[in-house]
């Protein structure tokens, strides 16, 4: 299995790395994510664009078994759709892979069951419509405005108000036909000609397209008698979202995800600095020097 990262530089550079306490911490996170995973995977791959390669490879000195500049082809797309880079990377893989977000650190090798699974993700996110940060009702507005909504979403929503999404801190698997289908459909859902001008009016929603649609697509095709993609199964690092936020469960799994506000937590960012400086001093120095020029 290949350890895979993606970096569409346009969203990060246009926002000034604003999700992080500073651009330096973003670069340090990249260094730690890649270097920790290298201990467990013999093959590593980066899908990025030309500017991203200049930053991550020429700039801070990361190395990968293979590098693709395939994201140059989405250069003109709306950078608010930051998930497009991930979806494009998912869809072009030809070998089983595990896509790792750059704020995820793998301290332990994932178990064999996970590495062999058709689909792998971080954890399920079960929610009740109207009581969550997921808003599938946006698909009604999309259709009302003449947009395209795949049949998997209509079927999934018909199951009732108790719904599910998949947290994609990691995402991948061995069923490449299914993953490619999901990724291309998600890209069309976000950025297809029918929908591109509608989303800004109803609110661009990356997690709805990447994470909710993944659940809808998976459950629809797993339940379908046609079995277009064969027998589907999904493996989780954490069986519940609550487990993903329990420190003892994270330690047991050997898995850290700096989600949301954690990226600006001063204590956590200090730990990130100390860890990279201690374990990867050359990369740390390059990150510091490059951040000063940003």
C-alpha positions as CSV (number, residue, x, y, z in Angstrom):
1,X,0.0,0.0,0.0
2,X,1.2,3.5,-0.9
3,X,1.2,6.3,1.6
4,X,-0.3,9.3,-0.3
5,X,-0.5,13.0,0.3
6,X,-2.0,15.8,-1.8
7,X,-1.3,19.5,-1.8
8,X,-3.3,21.9,-3.9
9,X,-1.2,25.0,-3.2
10,X,-3.8,27.6,-4.2
11,X,-6.1,27.4,-1.2
12,X,-3.2,27.4,1.3
13,X,-1.2,30.2,-0.3
14,X,-4.2,32.4,-0.9
15,X,-5.4,32.1,2.7
16,X,-1.9,32.6,4.0
17,X,-2.0,29.2,5.8
18,X,-4.6,30.8,8.0
19,X,-5.8,27.5,9.4
20,X,-2.6,27.3,11.4
21,X,-1.1,29.4,14.1
22,X,1.6,30.4,11.6
23,X,2.9,29.3,8.2
24,X,5.8,27.7,10.0
25,X,3.5,25.3,11.9
26,X,1.9,24.3,8.6
27,X,5.3,23.4,7.2
28,X,6.3,21.6,10.4
29,X,3.1,19.5,10.2
30,X,3.9,18.5,6.7
31,X,7.4,17.4,7.8
32,X,6.1,15.3,10.7
33,X,3.3,13.8,8.8
34,X,5.5,12.6,6.0
35,X,8.4,11.4,8.1
36,X,6.3,9.5,10.6
37,X,4.5,7.6,7.8
38,X,7.7,6.8,6.1
39,X,8.6,4.5,9.0
40,X,5.7,2.3,8.0
41,X,5.3,2.5,4.3
42,X,8.0,1.7,1.7
43,X,6.3,3.8,-1.0
44,X,5.3,7.4,-0.6
45,X,3.6,9.6,-3.2
46,X,2.7,13.3,-3.4
47,X,0.1,14.7,-5.8
48,X,0.5,18.4,-6.0
49,X,0.9,21.3,-8.5
50,X,4.1,23.1,-9.6
51,X,3.9,25.7,-6.9
52,X,3.3,23.0,-4.3
53,X,6.3,21.1,-5.4
54,X,8.5,24.2,-5.1
55,X,7.3,24.7,-1.6
56,X,7.4,21.1,-0.2
57,X,10.2,19.6,-2.1
58,X,12.5,22.4,-3.3
59,X,11.7,24.6,-0.3
60,X,11.5,22.5,2.8
61,X,13.2,19.3,1.5
62,X,10.5,16.6,1.7
63,X,11.1,13.6,-0.5
64,X,8.7,11.0,-1.9
65,X,9.0,7.8,-3.9
66,X,6.9,9.5,-6.6
67,X,5.6,13.0,-7.3
68,X,2.7,14.0,-9.6
69,X,2.0,17.5,-10.7
70,X,-1.5,16.5,-11.7
71,X,-3.1,19.3,-9.7
72,X,-1.8,21.9,-12.2
73,X,-4.9,21.0,-14.1
74,X,-7.2,22.5,-11.5
75,X,-5.2,25.7,-11.2
76,X,-8.2,27.9,-12.2
77,X,-10.8,26.4,-9.9
78,X,-12.3,28.1,-6.9
79,X,-9.8,27.7,-4.0
80,X,-12.7,27.7,-1.5
81,X,-13.2,24.1,-2.8
82,X,-10.0,22.9,-1.0
83,X,-11.2,19.3,-1.1
84,X,-10.8,19.2,-4.9
85,X,-7.1,18.5,-4.6
86,X,-7.8,15.5,-2.4
87,X,-10.5,14.2,-4.6
88,X,-8.4,14.5,-7.7
89,X,-5.6,12.6,-5.9
90,X,-7.9,9.8,-4.8
91,X,-9.2,9.4,-8.3
92,X,-5.9,8.9,-10.2
93,X,-4.5,6.1,-8.0
94,X,-3.6,2.7,-9.6
95,X,-2.5,0.9,-6.5
96,X,-4.1,0.5,-3.1
97,X,-3.3,3.6,-1.1
98,X,-3.8,5.5,2.1
99,X,-4.2,9.2,1.7
100,X,-2.9,11.0,4.8
101,X,-3.9,14.6,5.6
102,X,-0.9,16.7,6.4
103,X,-2.2,17.3,9.9
104,X,-2.3,13.5,10.6
105,X,0.7,11.7,12.2
106,X,0.9,7.9,12.1
107,X,3.0,6.7,15.1
108,X,2.2,3.1,14.5
109,X,1.7,0.9,11.4
110,X,-2.0,0.4,10.6
111,X,-3.3,-3.1,11.2
112,X,-3.4,-5.7,8.4
113,X,-7.3,-5.6,8.4
114,X,-7.2,-1.9,7.6
115,X,-4.5,-2.2,4.9
116,X,-6.5,-4.9,3.1
117,X,-9.9,-3.2,3.3
118,X,-11.8,-2.0,0.2
119,X,-12.3,1.4,1.8
120,X,-10.5,2.9,4.8
121,X,-11.2,6.2,6.7
122,X,-10.6,7.7,10.1
123,X,-14.0,7.3,11.7
124,X,-17.7,7.5,11.1
125,X,-19.6,10.7,12.0
126,X,-23.2,9.9,12.8
127,X,-25.5,12.8,13.0
128,X,-29.1,13.9,13.0
129,X,-30.1,16.3,10.3
130,X,-30.7,19.8,11.7
131,X,-28.5,19.1,14.7
132,X,-25.0,19.0,13.1
133,X,-22.4,20.9,11.0
134,X,-23.5,18.7,8.1
135,X,-26.3,20.3,6.0
136,X,-27.6,17.8,3.4
137,X,-30.6,20.1,2.9
138,X,-28.3,22.1,0.7
139,X,-28.9,19.4,-2.0
140,X,-32.5,20.5,-2.1
141,X,-31.4,24.0,-2.9
142,X,-28.9,22.7,-5.5
143,X,-31.6,20.8,-7.3
144,X,-34.1,23.6,-7.1
145,X,-31.6,25.8,-8.9
146,X,-31.2,23.3,-11.7
147,X,-28.1,21.6,-10.4
148,X,-27.1,18.0,-10.5
149,X,-27.3,15.7,-7.4
150,X,-26.3,12.0,-7.8
151,X,-28.8,9.3,-7.1
152,X,-26.7,8.0,-4.2
153,X,-27.5,11.1,-2.2
154,X,-31.3,11.0,-2.9
155,X,-31.3,7.4,-1.8
156,X,-29.2,8.0,1.3
157,X,-31.3,10.9,2.5
158,X,-34.5,8.9,2.1
159,X,-33.3,6.6,4.9
160,X,-34.3,9.2,7.5
161,X,-32.9,12.0,9.7
162,X,-30.2,9.8,11.3
163,X,-27.4,10.1,8.8
164,X,-23.6,9.4,8.6
165,X,-20.5,10.9,7.1
166,X,-16.9,9.6,7.0
167,X,-14.0,11.6,8.5
168,X,-11.3,11.6,5.9
169,X,-8.2,12.4,8.0
170,X,-7.1,9.3,6.2
171,X,-8.9,7.9,3.2
172,X,-8.1,5.1,0.7
173,X,-8.4,1.4,0.2
174,X,-8.0,-1.4,-2.3
175,X,-11.3,-1.0,-4.3
176,X,-9.9,1.5,-6.7
177,X,-12.9,1.2,-9.1
178,X,-15.2,2.4,-6.3
179,X,-12.9,5.1,-5.1
180,X,-12.4,6.5,-8.6
181,X,-16.1,6.5,-9.2
182,X,-16.7,8.3,-5.9
183,X,-14.0,10.8,-6.5
184,X,-15.1,11.7,-10.0
185,X,-18.7,12.0,-8.9
186,X,-17.7,14.2,-6.0
187,X,-15.7,16.5,-8.3
188,X,-18.7,16.8,-10.6
189,X,-20.9,17.5,-7.6
190,X,-18.7,20.3,-6.5
191,X,-17.4,21.7,-9.7
192,X,-19.4,20.3,-12.6
193,X,-20.8,22.8,-15.1
194,X,-24.3,22.2,-13.7
195,X,-23.4,23.1,-10.2
196,X,-20.4,25.5,-10.3
197,X,-22.3,28.7,-10.2
198,X,-24.9,27.5,-7.7
199,X,-22.7,26.5,-4.8
200,X,-21.5,30.1,-3.9
201,X,-25.2,31.1,-3.5
202,X,-26.0,28.3,-1.1
203,X,-22.7,28.0,0.6
204,X,-19.6,26.0,-0.6
205,X,-19.4,22.9,1.6
206,X,-16.3,20.8,1.4
207,X,-17.2,18.3,4.1
208,X,-20.6,17.7,2.6
209,X,-19.2,16.8,-0.8
210,X,-16.1,14.9,0.4
211,X,-17.3,13.2,3.6
212,X,-21.1,13.0,3.5
213,X,-21.2,12.0,-0.1
214,X,-18.6,9.3,0.6
215,X,-21.0,7.7,3.1
216,X,-23.9,8.0,0.7
217,X,-22.0,6.5,-2.2
218,X,-20.6,3.7,-0.1
219,X,-23.9,2.7,1.6
220,X,-25.8,2.9,-1.7
221,X,-23.4,0.6,-3.6
222,X,-22.9,-1.8,-0.7
223,X,-26.7,-2.2,-0.5
224,X,-27.4,-2.4,-4.2
225,X,-28.2,-5.9,-5.5
226,X,-26.3,-5.1,-8.7
227,X,-23.0,-5.0,-6.7
228,X,-21.4,-2.8,-9.4
229,X,-18.2,-2.6,-7.3
230,X,-18.3,-6.0,-5.7
231,X,-18.6,-6.6,-2.0
232,X,-17.8,-3.4,-0.2
233,X,-16.6,-3.0,3.3
234,X,-15.1,-0.1,5.3
235,X,-12.3,-0.1,7.9
236,X,-12.0,2.6,10.6
237,X,-9.1,3.7,12.7
238,X,-11.7,4.6,15.4
239,X,-15.2,2.9,15.4
240,X,-16.9,6.1,16.7
241,X,-16.3,9.9,16.5
242,X,-16.2,9.9,20.3
243,X,-13.3,7.5,20.3
244,X,-11.4,9.7,17.9
245,X,-11.4,12.5,20.5
246,X,-10.3,10.3,23.4
247,X,-6.5,10.6,24.1
248,X,-6.2,7.1,25.3
249,X,-7.8,5.7,22.1
250,X,-5.5,7.9,20.0
251,X,-2.4,6.6,21.8
252,X,-3.7,3.0,21.5
253,X,-4.1,3.5,17.7
254,X,-0.8,5.4,17.3
255,X,-2.7,8.2,15.5
256,X,-2.8,11.9,15.9
257,X,-5.1,14.3,13.9
258,X,-4.7,18.0,14.6
259,X,-8.3,18.8,13.7
260,X,-9.9,22.2,13.6
261,X,-8.8,24.6,16.4
262,X,-5.9,22.3,17.4
263,X,-3.9,23.9,14.7
264,X,-3.9,27.2,16.6
265,X,-3.4,25.8,20.1
266,X,-0.2,27.4,21.4
267,X,0.7,24.4,23.6
268,X,0.2,21.9,20.8
269,X,2.1,24.0,18.3
270,X,5.0,24.2,20.8
271,X,5.0,20.4,21.0
272,X,5.0,20.2,17.2
273,X,8.0,22.5,17.0
274,X,9.9,20.6,19.7
275,X,9.1,17.2,18.1
276,X,10.3,18.2,14.6
277,X,13.4,20.0,15.9
278,X,14.3,17.0,18.0
279,X,13.6,14.2,15.5
280,X,14.2,15.9,12.2
281,X,16.6,18.8,12.8
282,X,17.5,19.3,9.1
283,X,13.9,19.5,8.1
284,X,13.2,21.8,11.0
285,X,15.9,24.3,9.9
286,X,14.6,24.3,6.4
287,X,11.1,24.9,7.5
288,X,12.2,27.8,9.7
289,X,14.3,29.4,6.9
290,X,11.5,29.0,4.3
291,X,8.8,30.3,6.6
292,X,10.8,33.5,7.2
293,X,10.6,34.1,3.4
294,X,6.8,33.7,3.3
